[in-house]
Amino acid sequence: MFTEALNLDTNDRAALAQELLASLEELTEQEAERLWAEEAKRRLKGYHAGQAERVAAEEVAVKAKKLFR
């Protein structure tokens, strides 16, 4: 299935990507929570494997405020 999608021409891949992204906006709350939980587990696993650094919440808050001004 993925190989077939990757073999589509550029316009068809772009249209498929747009449809896939739009479908994510229609997730139920339960689906969204499940996906966020999976992402959190993936990130924690990466942290434990030394693939990510710990960042203090205060530092994250400061960076977020700067980004959203």
Secondary structure by P-SEA (a helix, b strand, c coil): caaaaaaccaaaaaaaaaaaaaaaaaccaaaaaaaaaaaaaaaaaaaaaccbbbbcaaaaaaaaaaaac
